[in-house]
Amino acid sequence: MTESGAGAAAPMGDEAIDRALTSLRADQERIAASLLDLDAHDGLRLLGGASLTGETGRRWEETKARMALLWRLYDAYRQVLDGAAALRAAHARPDGAVRAELTRLLTGDSVELPGGEIPLDRRTLLGPPKERVTLDEAVALMAEAFERSAEMVAAADAAWGELAGPLGEAEEGWRAAARFAHALSGARRPDLDRLGRELTALRREVRGDPLGLAADAGRLDRLRTAIAALHDELAAAVALRDSYEERAAALEAAVGEVEEAERAALEAAETAARKIEAAGPPALKPRAAGLRHRFAALGALREAGRWTDLAGRAQALEAAIADARERAAEHLRLSSGLLDRRAELRGRLGAYQAKAARLGLAEDETLARLHARARDLLWTAPCDLRAATAAVADYQRAIRASESEAARR
């Protein structure tokens, strides 16, 4: 920015003047197009029509003032260019005075700066002095003001765009939850009303201060999550009410399946304890009776029309049934596994006895003694599974050793 009263530049030649005018006119057209694009921006229209608060309101006030100065500065810039173009058009062969004036307009302090753009350190106690800047300096000032204004408008528009989707989802979720609540009891729920009030307040904040809320988007996410959870809870209650007979029959059948699974697991554990001398699984504590009691309690909730509580209890009961069934199956597998292991060892012992016979070792006293020991352990109840496993392994190793020795002969 050039101080008023600075020395004048040497007059430009005709060709230099024409080149400068052509370039500056092209700049002016680009600047005008950018300003009009900003004026037509959807975000600018939204900002101008909203009751803004908080961070967005503060930045919008600054942006409005900056844009007003930007337009005034552009008008001053345009007037200088128009004057220079008119002066050049009026003088096909300009003399020295005209060239000096054109040079001043194109390169000197020809653009009057709006008062609001005077830096504080260049003002006086009685107000800002009348200041002027060059066309290039005016373009630099306009570029800075435009970029800052466009940045704010784009940020607000983007914030509205980012918040609109989640806000719409939350509103639709709340309306659906309200329909479910009405279908269940015909009355509103306090938690639903509370979420509705929070949603209304947040909606106002989205419209009034999108930039402030975008910086704390977790608030909207938390509210949307709470609404979704309530919606799912109420939806489950309505679904249960509409299909209670089928759901109750399925629950009762599932409890019966747990009873059968636990009975089978207990019988397997008893058989394993009788036939296998080994540390089995911890004793199974039957849960079927407790599950049946919990199932019976659902009827009282149904009679009272407490469908939301009933849905929660039914869901918890289903989870408990699944866990009890899984535990019973695991106990059955562990107990059966002990008997299966004994059967496997018996089969392996028989296979190796047959192999010994094929090798002509049926009369070998050592092998016969090892076989007898393993067989006694496996066919004695309760079977010492650990000792029987070791005895079968000894018998196997002895057969392999005899087979290797025969091969070396």
FIMI-700453 format. One record per residue (C-alpha): residue in three letters; x negated, y negated, z. Coordinates in steps of 0.2 Angstrom, whole numbers, plus 5000, padded with zeros to 4 digits. Layout:
BEGIN
[node ALA [X Y Z]]
...
***
This chain:
BEGIN
[node MET [5000 5000 5000]]
[node THR [4993 4983 4995]]
[node GLU [4993 4967 5005]]
[node SER [5003 4952 4998]]
[node GLY [4991 4940 4991]]
[node ALA [4978 4952 4985]]
[node GLY [4967 4948 4970]]
[node ALA [4976 4951 4953]]
[node ALA [4969 4964 4941]]
[node ALA [4962 4960 4924]]
[node PRO [4976 4960 4910]]
[node MET [4979 4976 4902]]
[node GLY [4978 4978 4883]]
[node ASP [4994 4981 4873]]
[node GLU [4991 5000 4870]]
[node ALA [4988 5002 4889]]
[node ILE [5003 4993 4893]]
[node ASP [5014 5003 4881]]
[node ARG [5006 5020 4888]]
[node ALA [5009 5014 4906]]
[node LEU [5027 5010 4902]]
[node THR [5031 5026 4893]]
[node SER [5023 5036 4908]]
[node LEU [5032 5026 4921]]
[node ARG [5049 5028 4912]]
[node ALA [5047 5047 4911]]
[node ASP [5043 5046 4930]]
[node GLN [5059 5036 4933]]
[node GLU [5070 5048 4924]]
[node ARG [5063 5063 4934]]
[node ILE [5065 5053 4950]]
[node ALA [5083 5049 4945]]
[node ALA [5087 5067 4941]]
[node SER [5080 5073 4957]]
[node LEU [5090 5060 4967]]
[node LEU [5106 5065 4958]]
[node ASP [5103 5084 4961]]
[node LEU [5100 5080 4980]]
[node ASP [5116 5070 4980]]
[node ALA [5126 5084 4972]]
[node HIS [5118 5098 4984]]
[node ASP [5132 5108 4993]]
[node GLY [5122 5106 5009]]
[node LEU [5123 5087 5008]]
[node ARG [5142 5088 5006]]
[node LEU [5144 5099 5021]]
[node LEU [5133 5088 5031]]
[node GLY [5143 5073 5026]]
[node GLY [5159 5080 5030]]
[node ALA [5155 5089 5047]]
[node SER [5156 5082 5065]]
[node LEU [5138 5086 5069]]
[node THR [5130 5088 5086]]
[node GLY [5114 5093 5094]]
[node GLU [5098 5096 5084]]
[node THR [5108 5095 5067]]
[node GLY [5116 5079 5072]]
[node ARG [5100 5070 5077]]
[node ARG [5091 5076 5061]]
[node TRP [5106 5071 5050]]
[node GLU [5106 5053 5057]]
[node GLU [5087 5052 5053]]
[node THR [5090 5059 5035]]
[node LYS [5105 5047 5031]]
[node ALA [5094 5032 5036]]
[node ARG [5079 5039 5026]]
[node MET [5090 5042 5011]]
[node ALA [5098 5025 5011]]
[node LEU [5081 5017 5011]]
[node LEU [5076 5030 4997]]
[node TRP [5090 5023 4986]]
[node ARG [5086 5005 4990]]
[node LEU [5068 5008 4986]]
[node TYR [5072 5017 4970]]
[node ASP [5083 5002 4965]]
[node ALA [5069 4990 4968]]
[node TYR [5057 5001 4958]]
[node ARG [5070 5003 4944]]
[node GLN [5072 4984 4943]]
[node VAL [5053 4981 4941]]
[node LEU [5052 4994 4927]]
[node ASP [5068 4987 4918]]
[node GLY [5060 4969 4919]]
[node ALA [5043 4975 4913]]
[node ALA [5052 4985 4898]]
[node ALA [5062 4969 4894]]
[node LEU [5047 4958 4894]]
[node ARG [5037 4969 4883]]
[node ALA [5052 4971 4871]]
[node ALA [5053 4952 4870]]
[node HIS [5035 4950 4865]]
[node ALA [5029 4960 4850]]
[node ARG [5013 4951 4851]]
[node PRO [5011 4946 4870]]
[node ASP [4999 4932 4874]]
[node GLY [4988 4932 4889]]
[node ALA [5001 4925 4901]]
[node VAL [5013 4939 4896]]
[node ARG [4999 4952 4897]]
[node ALA [4995 4946 4914]]
[node GLU [5013 4947 4920]]
[node LEU [5015 4964 4913]]
[node THR [4999 4970 4921]]
[node ARG [5005 4963 4938]]
[node LEU [5022 4972 4936]]
[node LEU [5014 4988 4931]]
[node THR [4999 4989 4943]]
[node GLY [5001 4975 4956]]
[node ASP [5012 4973 4971]]
[node SER [5028 4971 4961]]
[node VAL [5041 4982 4971]]
[node GLU [5049 4973 4986]]
[node LEU [5049 4986 5000]]
[node PRO [5065 4987 5010]]
[node GLY [5063 4981 5027]]
[node GLY [5066 4998 5035]]
[node GLU [5051 5005 5027]]
[node ILE [5039 4992 5035]]
[node PRO [5027 5002 5047]]
[node LEU [5028 4996 5065]]
[node ASP [5010 4990 5066]]
[node ARG [5013 4978 5051]]
[node ARG [5028 4969 5058]]
[node THR [5028 4953 5068]]
[node LEU [5037 4947 5083]]
[node LEU [5049 4938 5072]]
[node GLY [5052 4953 5061]]
[node PRO [5044 4961 5046]]
[node PRO [5035 4950 5033]]
[node LYS [5041 4951 5015]]
[node GLU [5030 4965 5008]]
[node ARG [5028 4972 4991]]
[node VAL [5020 4988 4985]]
[node THR [5014 4994 4968]]
[node LEU [5025 5006 4957]]
[node ASP [5013 5021 4961]]
[node GLU [5014 5017 4979]]
[node ALA [5033 5016 4978]]
[node VAL [5034 5033 4970]]
[node ALA [5023 5040 4984]]
[node LEU [5035 5033 4997]]
[node MET [5050 5040 4988]]
[node ALA [5042 5057 4986]]
[node GLU [5039 5058 5004]]
[node ALA [5056 5052 5009]]
[node PHE [5064 5064 4996]]
[node GLU [5054 5079 5002]]
[node ARG [5059 5076 5020]]
[node SER [5077 5073 5016]]
[node ALA [5078 5088 5004]]
[node GLU [5070 5099 5017]]
[node MET [5083 5095 5031]]
[node VAL [5098 5097 5019]]
[node ALA [5091 5114 5013]]
[node ALA [5087 5120 5031]]
[node ALA [5105 5115 5036]]
[node ASP [5113 5123 5021]]
[node ALA [5102 5139 5024]]
[node ALA [5107 5140 5042]]
[node TRP [5126 5139 5038]]
[node GLY [5123 5152 5025]]
[node GLU [5114 5164 5037]]
[node LEU [5127 5161 5051]]
[node ALA [5142 5162 5041]]
[node GLY [5141 5181 5038]]
[node PRO [5138 5187 5056]]
[node LEU [5151 5174 5062]]
[node GLY [5164 5181 5049]]
[node GLU [5161 5199 5055]]
[node ALA [5163 5194 5073]]
[node GLU [5179 5185 5069]]
[node GLU [5186 5200 5059]]
[node GLY [5180 5212 5073]]
[node TRP [5189 5201 5086]]
[node ARG [5205 5200 5076]]
[node ALA [5205 5219 5074]]
[node ALA [5202 5222 5092]]
[node ALA [5216 5211 5096]]
[node ARG [5228 5221 5085]]
[node PHE [5222 5237 5094]]
[node ALA [5225 5229 5111]]
[node HIS [5242 5224 5106]]
[node ALA [5246 5241 5099]]
[node LEU [5241 5249 5116]]
[node SER [5250 5239 5128]]
[node GLY [5257 5224 5119]]
[node ALA [5247 5212 5131]]
[node ARG [5231 5204 5129]]
[node ARG [5215 5210 5139]]
[node PRO [5205 5198 5149]]
[node ASP [5189 5204 5141]]
[node LEU [5196 5201 5124]]
[node ASP [5202 5184 5129]]
[node ARG [5185 5179 5136]]
[node LEU [5176 5185 5120]]
[node GLY [5189 5175 5110]]
[node ARG [5184 5159 5119]]
[node GLU [5166 5162 5117]]
[node LEU [5169 5165 5099]]
[node THR [5179 5149 5097]]
[node ALA [5165 5139 5105]]
[node LEU [5152 5147 5095]]
[node ARG [5162 5143 5079]]
[node ARG [5162 5125 5084]]
[node GLU [5143 5126 5086]]
[node VAL [5140 5134 5070]]
[node ARG [5149 5120 5061]]
[node GLY [5142 5106 5071]]
[node ASP [5124 5112 5075]]
[node PRO [5119 5126 5063]]
[node LEU [5100 5121 5065]]
[node GLY [5101 5122 5084]]
[node LEU [5111 5139 5084]]
[node ALA [5099 5146 5070]]
[node ALA [5085 5144 5082]]
[node ASP [5094 5154 5095]]
[node ALA [5103 5167 5083]]
[node GLY [5102 5180 5097]]
[node ARG [5118 5172 5105]]
[node LEU [5128 5176 5090]]
[node ASP [5121 5193 5089]]
[node ARG [5125 5197 5107]]
[node LEU [5143 5191 5105]]
[node ARG [5145 5201 5089]]
[node THR [5138 5217 5098]]
[node ALA [5150 5214 5113]]
[node ILE [5165 5212 5101]]
[node ALA [5160 5227 5091]]
[node ALA [5159 5238 5107]]
[node LEU [5176 5232 5113]]
[node HIS [5183 5235 5096]]
[node ASP [5176 5253 5095]]
[node GLU [5183 5256 5113]]
[node LEU [5200 5250 5108]]
[node ALA [5200 5259 5092]]
[node ALA [5195 5275 5101]]
[node ALA [5210 5273 5113]]
[node VAL [5222 5270 5099]]
[node ALA [5216 5286 5089]]
[node LEU [5217 5296 5105]]
[node ARG [5235 5290 5108]]
[node ASP [5240 5294 5090]]
[node SER [5232 5312 5091]]
[node TYR [5233 5316 5109]]
[node GLU [5241 5333 5108]]
[node GLU [5228 5339 5095]]
[node ARG [5214 5332 5105]]
[node ALA [5220 5339 5121]]
[node ALA [5222 5356 5113]]
[node ALA [5204 5355 5107]]
[node LEU [5197 5350 5124]]
[node GLU [5206 5364 5132]]
[node ALA [5200 5377 5120]]
[node ALA [5182 5370 5122]]
[node VAL [5183 5372 5141]]
[node GLY [5188 5390 5137]]
[node GLU [5173 5392 5126]]
[node VAL [5162 5386 5140]]
[node GLU [5170 5399 5152]]
[node GLU [5166 5413 5140]]
[node ALA [5149 5406 5137]]
[node GLU [5145 5405 5155]]
[node ARG [5152 5423 5158]]
[node ALA [5141 5430 5145]]
[node ALA [5126 5421 5151]]
[node LEU [5129 5427 5169]]
[node GLU [5132 5445 5163]]
[node ALA [5116 5444 5153]]
[node ALA [5107 5437 5168]]
[node GLU [5113 5451 5179]]
[node THR [5109 5465 5167]]
[node ALA [5091 5457 5164]]
[node ALA [5089 5456 5183]]
[node ARG [5094 5475 5185]]
[node LYS [5083 5481 5170]]
[node ILE [5068 5469 5170]]
[node GLU [5056 5465 5184]]
[node ALA [5051 5448 5179]]
[node ALA [5054 5430 5183]]
[node GLY [5070 5425 5174]]
[node PRO [5078 5408 5171]]
[node PRO [5085 5398 5186]]
[node ALA [5102 5404 5191]]
[node LEU [5115 5397 5180]]
[node LYS [5128 5386 5190]]
[node PRO [5144 5387 5181]]
[node ARG [5153 5371 5176]]
[node ALA [5169 5377 5168]]
[node ALA [5179 5375 5184]]
[node GLY [5174 5357 5186]]
[node LEU [5177 5354 5167]]
[node ARG [5194 5361 5168]]
[node HIS [5198 5350 5183]]
[node ARG [5192 5335 5174]]
[node PHE [5203 5340 5159]]
[node ALA [5219 5341 5170]]
[node ALA [5215 5324 5177]]
[node LEU [5218 5317 5159]]
[node GLY [5236 5320 5160]]
[node ALA [5239 5308 5174]]
[node LEU [5230 5294 5164]]
[node ARG [5242 5298 5149]]
[node GLU [5257 5297 5160]]
[node ALA [5251 5280 5166]]
[node GLY [5248 5274 5148]]
[node ARG [5230 5270 5152]]
[node TRP [5224 5275 5135]]
[node THR [5207 5265 5136]]
[node ASP [5202 5274 5152]]
[node LEU [5208 5290 5145]]
[node ALA [5198 5288 5129]]
[node GLY [5182 5285 5139]]
[node ARG [5186 5300 5150]]
[node ALA [5189 5311 5136]]
[node GLN [5173 5306 5127]]
[node ALA [5163 5309 5143]]
[node LEU [5172 5326 5145]]
[node GLU [5167 5331 5127]]
[node ALA [5149 5326 5131]]
[node ALA [5149 5337 5147]]
[node ILE [5157 5351 5138]]
[node ALA [5144 5351 5124]]
[node ASP [5130 5350 5138]]
[node ALA [5138 5365 5148]]
[node ARG [5140 5375 5132]]
[node GLU [5122 5372 5127]]
[node ARG [5115 5376 5145]]
[node ALA [5125 5393 5145]]
[node ALA [5118 5397 5128]]
[node GLU [5100 5393 5133]]
[node HIS [5103 5404 5149]]
[node LEU [5110 5418 5138]]
[node ARG [5095 5417 5126]]
[node LEU [5082 5418 5140]]
[node SER [5090 5433 5148]]
[node SER [5093 5442 5132]]
[node GLY [5075 5438 5127]]
[node LEU [5069 5448 5142]]
[node LEU [5079 5463 5136]]
[node ASP [5073 5460 5118]]
[node ARG [5055 5459 5123]]
[node ARG [5057 5476 5132]]
[node ALA [5065 5483 5116]]
[node GLU [5051 5476 5105]]
[node LEU [5038 5484 5116]]
[node ARG [5047 5501 5115]]
[node GLY [5047 5500 5096]]
[node ARG [5029 5495 5096]]
[node LEU [5024 5510 5107]]
[node GLY [5034 5522 5096]]
[node ALA [5026 5515 5080]]
[node TYR [5008 5517 5087]]
[node GLN [5012 5535 5094]]
[node ALA [5017 5539 5076]]
[node LYS [5001 5532 5070]]
[node ALA [4991 5542 5082]]
[node ALA [4999 5558 5076]]
[node ARG [4995 5553 5058]]
[node LEU [4977 5551 5063]]
[node GLY [4976 5568 5071]]
[node LEU [4975 5560 5089]]
[node ALA [4991 5567 5096]]
[node GLU [4981 5579 5108]]
[node ASP [4968 5565 5113]]
[node GLU [4969 5566 5132]]
[node THR [4965 5547 5135]]
[node LEU [4978 5542 5122]]
[node ALA [4991 5553 5129]]
[node ARG [4987 5546 5147]]
[node LEU [4989 5528 5141]]
[node HIS [5005 5532 5131]]
[node ALA [5013 5540 5146]]
[node ARG [5008 5525 5157]]
[node ALA [5016 5513 5145]]
[node ARG [5031 5524 5142]]
[node ASP [5034 5526 5161]]
[node LEU [5033 5507 5163]]
[node LEU [5045 5503 5149]]
[node TRP [5058 5516 5153]]
[node THR [5058 5513 5172]]
[node ALA [5071 5501 5179]]
[node PRO [5068 5487 5183]]
[node CYS [5054 5486 5170]]
[node ASP [5038 5477 5175]]
[node LEU [5037 5468 5159]]
[node ARG [5020 5460 5162]]
[node ALA [5012 5477 5166]]
[node ALA [5021 5486 5152]]
[node THR [5015 5473 5140]]
[node ALA [4997 5476 5146]]
[node ALA [4999 5495 5145]]
[node VAL [5005 5494 5127]]
[node ALA [4991 5483 5122]]
[node ASP [4978 5495 5130]]
[node TYR [4986 5510 5120]]
[node GLN [4985 5500 5104]]
[node ARG [4966 5495 5107]]
[node ALA [4962 5513 5111]]
[node ILE [4970 5519 5095]]
[node ARG [4961 5506 5085]]
[node ALA [4944 5511 5093]]
[node SER [4947 5529 5089]]
[node GLU [4952 5525 5071]]
[node SER [4935 5515 5070]]
[node GLU [4925 5529 5077]]
[node ALA [4932 5542 5065]]
[node ALA [4929 5530 5050]]
[node ARG [4910 5529 5055]]
[node ARG [4908 5548 5055]]
***
